Every structure is written in structure tokens, then in C-alpha cells.
Amino acid sequence: MSYFKQTIDGDIGTLEFDTPDSSVNILSSAALTELEQQLDEIAGRSDIKVLLITSAKKSIFIAGADIKEIESITDPQEASEKCNRGKQVFDKLEKLPQITVAVINGACLGGGYELSLACTYRVAGFAGCVKIGLPEVRLGILPGFGGCVRLPKLIGIGNALSVILPGKVLDANRALTLGMVDRLFYDPILVEQAKTFGRAVLSKKEKVHRRRKTLITKLLEGNPVGRSILFSQARKSVMKSTAGHYPAPLVALDTIKSLVGKSQAEALRLESEGFGKLGASEISKNLIHVFYLDEQYKKKKWNDAEPTLTHVKKAGVVGAGVMGGGIAQLLAKNNVICRIKDLNNQALALALKTARDVYKYLLKTRRMKKGQVEAQMSLISPTTTYDGFKNADVVIEAVVERMDIKKQVFKELDEVVQPSACLFTNTSSLSVTEMAQCTSRQDRVCGFHFFNPVHRMPLLEIIATEKTSEQTIATAVAFARQLGKMVIVVKDKEGFIVNRILLPYMNEAAYLFQEGVDTKHLDDIVKRFGMPMGPMELADEVGIDVGYHVAHILEGAYGNRMRIAEILKTVYEAGMLGKKSGEGFYIHAGKHKTVSSNVQNMRGNTVFTLDDDVTLKRLVYIMINEASRCLEEGVVESASTIDVGMIYGTGFPPFRGGLLRYADSVGVKHIVSDLKNFQDRFDQHRFEPSQLLLSMAETNDTFYPS
Ligand SMILES: NC(=O)c1ccc[n+]([C@@H]2O[C@H](COP(=O)([O-])OP(=O)(O)OC[C@H]3O[C@@H](n4cnc5c(N)ncnc54)[C@H](O)[C@@H]3O)[C@@H](O)[C@H]2O)c1
């Protein structure tokens, strides 16, 4: 295999990285070995004065180290050795007698950017495909090919921490501002410009002035007290965003801290040691698993059909409530012209306010300019009639969660919307099949389930009925991706996947609360497990009326195992609806909340005798059990679809790899044995293990191949 091609133009040599039979360049062991041979040879070449490292791949410089190799690491020693190998090669690159220039034409991530750090200069194209960064912590590891050592030297400790600890990926302009690249050139002539740049620095006609440190930076980074403040602030910020569940940024921080004042050789050794602590960890394996899921589901073809529309230009939205307003904003954000209908102007005004509030935040955080916001807001036009709906490519229904109203809306839409248009419903739990039956186009109807808040939640659940055509699914998938969402396609069964699994968990939390586990304690147990929010906080956030309503539909569909906890009914009937009414399980005052003693008093005599372990198991195993039923009934085709749904739809902790990967790590046998025990102790129906779990326990089976 040949990965690199050498060419020479005057005194400029070019080493072009072009992995055979692949659309990307990755620093595998084989590629590193060949790179080393090439560098050894170039080191002796006196005719080459400047060496450019370029890529033959479109929009990709080097995507990183080989993740498969990282995944296969089984012990810390092996992890450190893998790092040392990369370091050895990059050390040769750094020590070449020639001036070296990394010519970044696209993704330059992880090991790819570490290679460029070993070059004398880095130049990049302006194009949007240029993405630069060290995102290793997202895979549960740290930059191990010299990134922790060279980046702080290049851009300062504080800046390097701000890139490495969150695993940030920057566009070309931001990379230039931080000093991570030295020049930006026009993309079509990037290599030519890089040659001109190389010649200019060689002849000393051009000098690269790296950004000077500000006085504050000098004060902070130049003495032990300042550095100690810097590192302690960085630690606080990591703890705030990860709650300590992710060791990689903390080990990266400690590693960078330990490098200060060390020789480069010693610093590189310490970096490999830091990598060794992480490379073989279960958390890293889980995060790599989630990375693969992410890659796979971003592109997954759900069937062989082609979409009838590859790009939606005009869409209608019916229902301008919490969801309708959010959906309109998302459409406008993606340049889709949006007509939104409700019964009255007050509702429409509220939807416009919802959309504007999202934009206000984007303005405040400087992600958009005022002119762009106004242009996008003008794409949303409110109406109380179906005026303009006949031009819509697709329509999304988001009226109240009532079958009679939804059916009426579908009947009306069927009459006014052009025959070829697809009709989508945002229902959380109702039968899409029943709604579709009110139309003359059952093949062009499916569920299109956004999560709240629409602009923040990455998942979109597409619900296919028996009658939905493959083209409609393909169209819905393409449209969801146009809106930047992660898609799963599921069958039409009450609650679909995410709500069907999440609601029993929230209901179980209510049972535990009834038995005497305190509100905050319940939330803390779950957050310690890694969920972004506890179940009681979530109930208040979603709205106890909304949750209760969906829980009611699920109880009707699935019977005793989803019997609603009495306390939910009591709280709902008392009008304590959570955040929206000011009180639910918590009392909400602005950004602050305190546990509501009113709800605590409503639960009567309690019998709390559980330890935290049993509490957590009841909450998590009830989800695993319901997920296994979804698989058993064919509502989804694979465990990975459930895991994608739970991670992107509920924030199930990625470091656990997903709900069913977590089940595998515990062992289905143990889960079944606990569920049987809980059946005897707490409730026969709620904890009855599914047939799938029982048979898996018998054969020692796992959800994922082991
Ligand atoms: N709120 C959530 O967290 C959430 C999350 C996912 C999905 N959903 C689903 O989205 C849908 C809407 O939920 P929501 O929370 O936005 O409800 P909402 O009560 O905030 O808004 C519903 C809107 O529909 C309007 N409406 C009622 N009948 C109408 C008609 N015939 N024509 C036009 N407008 C009509 C109402 O006036 C109201 O403004 C529901 O199906 C719900 O299950 C809600």
C-alpha cells in the first residue's frame, strides 16, 4: 500500500497523503510507518528546502488517528506504546532540516492536527469544510501524539485548555484568530498559495508573527500562582459541564499541568502516560461505540427508496403552541419558508415570540447577526386560515394531543394541500395510523416527532404506519436531516420508542416518591448515574399535565405495567403543573427551585426502606425491560436504534454507551434476577421481565455482539 506521493517543484517538495481505496485520510499504524520512511528519506534531501504536507482527499486533510486501533487497545501499557509510535514519527517531522508546512484543505482533527503541530507552519483554506481541533476527549482519550505538549506552546496554556478540554472543533477563521493556523488562503489555489508562502518564508520575505500574549495571559501563565488559578478555573468549568462523569478532560488537564517546565522529551513521556490511563478504559470504549452509532445513523439508509423531494422549500405548520413555535423557528433557521396556522392571533403571536426568543439567544451568544435574524424571521408567516397551504411541500401538524382534533385537522389538510405533499404529525403518543385514515393519502402520512425544546433536542423520531410508503419515509428522513436532526425510524405503536421507554421510568420515580424517597434525593441518584436531569426535574420541565396525558394514553395501551402512580394524578388535579404553573415537585422562582413541601405532604404515609442501589435499579431496569419489549414487538429493528433514540432524545449518558449497551455491561441475567426480585417485593406487573429478556438470560445472550 502506498499512502504518500512525493513530488518536487523547484526547491519545494510535496508529500501528498492519499490513502488508497478510501475517501478519508487516517493515521493508521501502516500510514505512520510509511510516513516515517518518507521523512527519513526527505531528511537527507538537500534539494528540498520547503516540504508541504497536503491531502489528495476532497474536504479532508487528516481525519485523525485510526479509531479502530484505539478501540482495540486492551491495557494501559499498549495505549502508551501506541502514542509513542505516533510521537516518534512526528518527532522526525519536527526535526527535519527543511521548513515544513501543513496545507489544511478540510477536516484536520486529532492526530491530523497533531501532525500539523509538528510542522513549522500551518496554512488552511477559507472553506466551510475546514475543521480544526483536538476532539479526543469526546472519545474518552486525550491528544497523545504531542498535542498536549505542542498546542500550549503555540497558543498559550489558557487557549490550549479551552480547545483540548471540551474537545472543541473550530472553523478556519476561529483557528486563525487563536493562532492554531498561520495563514488562510483561497481554497481553489490553496496548494499554489502554500508554495508561494513557503518560498517567501524561505527567502525571509515573509515573517509569521505569532500572536503576542496579553498582559493578563502573561501574568496568569508566567508564574505558579497565576497558573494555579488558571488550572483551577479550568477544572471547575470541566466539572460543571461533565459533573465528573468523563475522566478524559480531567486527565488531560492534569497532564498539561504536569508538563509545565519540563523538557519536551519528558513532557511527551508524561502525555503518553496520561493517554495510557484512558486508552483502555470502559468509558473510552463506550464513547467510541457512540461515535460509531453517530456516524452510522447520520447517514443510515432506512430503505431503498429515493425521497420524492430532496430539499423542502416551503412547509406548513398547524398548531402554534410550544412545539409549533419551535418548529417554525427551526424551519426558518434552515431557510424553509413557513406558513403557521392556529385558531387565533394570540396563539400565533406566542409562537412568533417563541421563535424570536430562540433567535435572541443566538444574537446574545453572537452566533447570528441581527440582519440574518430578521431575514429568517420574515420566512415565518402566521395565519388563521389555510391560506398558502396549497403551496407547501410538506405540512407538520402540531395541534393539541387529542385524537378528535388531530383527525379533523388531517381531514382539512387533505383537502387543501396539494396531492403530492406529505402530511406529518408531531404527536407524542397517539396512533398515526388512525390519523392517516382520515386522509386520501395514507401512503404520504407519517409521524415526525420532535422533542422539546425543538432547537436544542437533536433527535427526530419518524413513525411509519403499515400504509406509509417507502418514498414517504425516505422523504421524511431527508427533510429531518435537512433540519439538522438525528433520525430514527420506528413503527406505529403507542408512545413509539422514546416516550414509551421514558414514561415508565418517570412513573417509577413517582412510585418511589410515594414510598418516601425525597424529590431531590431521587434526582441526585439519577444524576449521579449520569442523566442530565433527574426524573422529578424532568416532570416539572415537561409539564405534569403533558406527562400525565401521555402516561394516560400509555396506560390505556399497555395496561397494568404502566398504571399511573396515584401521586401524579393528585398533583395534576391540584393544578401543580411544574415549571409552567410555578409549582410541581419543585417550587420554581426564576432560575432557582426548591423542593415543594406541598407535594411531599400529599403523599401521605411513606415506607421508605430502600437503598440507593435498588432505587436506581428500579428506574433503569424498568427502561431496559420496556426497550426489550419494543425490540420483541418489532417496533424497532435493532438495539442500536433504541440507544440512539435514548441518547439523543433523553440525554441518556453517552459514557455508558446507551441503554442497551449498559444492559449488556450489567448482564441480562442479573437484570432479570433483580426484576423478579422486584416483582415479589414491589409490583407483579411493572417488573415482569419480557420474554426476550427471559430467553436472553437463559442463553447468556447480549444485545450487541460481544
Ligand atoms: N410539549 C412537548 O413537550 C411536546 C413534545 C413533543 C411532542 N409534542 C406534541 O406536539 C403537539 C403540540 O404540543 P404543544 O405542547 O405544542 O401543545 P400546545 O397546547 O402548546 O399547542 C397546541 C396549539 O394547537 C392549537 N390548535 C388546536 N386546535 C387547532 C386547530 N384545529 N387548528 C390549528 N391550531 C389548533 C392550539 O390553539 C394551540 O395553540 C402535541 O401533539 C404534543 O403531543 C409536545
The ligand as an ORCA input file, in Angstrom:
! r2SCAN-3c Opt
* xyz 0 1
  N     -44.856     19.975     24.624
  C     -43.995     18.990     24.451
  O     -43.064     18.796     25.253
  C     -44.133     18.089     23.259
  C     -43.025     17.339     22.835
  C     -43.140     16.554     21.693
  C     -44.347     16.500     21.011
  N     -45.410     17.221     21.464
  C     -46.663     17.122     20.696
  O     -46.803     18.296     19.903
  C     -48.178     18.622     19.766
  C     -48.403     20.033     20.234
  O     -47.999     20.133     21.577
  P     -47.780     21.537     22.292
  O     -47.119     21.245     23.579
  O     -47.134     22.472     21.341
  O     -49.287     21.976     22.549
  P     -49.848     23.404     22.888
  O     -51.072     23.170     23.682
  O     -48.798     24.291     23.409
  O     -50.277     23.974     21.462
  C     -51.262     23.432     20.673
  C     -51.788     24.516     19.744
  O     -52.683     23.934     18.820
  C     -53.692     24.886     18.569
  N     -54.835     24.241     17.929
  C     -55.779     23.470     18.474
  N     -56.660     23.091     17.520
  C     -56.241     23.631     16.357
  C     -56.731     23.609     15.027
  N     -57.818     22.935     14.713
  N     -56.061     24.298     14.086
  C     -54.957     24.978     14.404
  N     -54.459     25.039     15.647
  C     -55.088     24.369     16.612
  C     -53.974     25.477     19.927
  O     -54.636     26.712     19.816
  C     -52.564     25.605     20.482
  O     -52.002     26.858     20.196
  C     -48.932     17.571     20.546
  O     -49.314     16.542     19.680
  C     -47.907     17.074     21.536
  O     -48.162     15.758     21.971
  C     -45.333     18.023     22.552
*
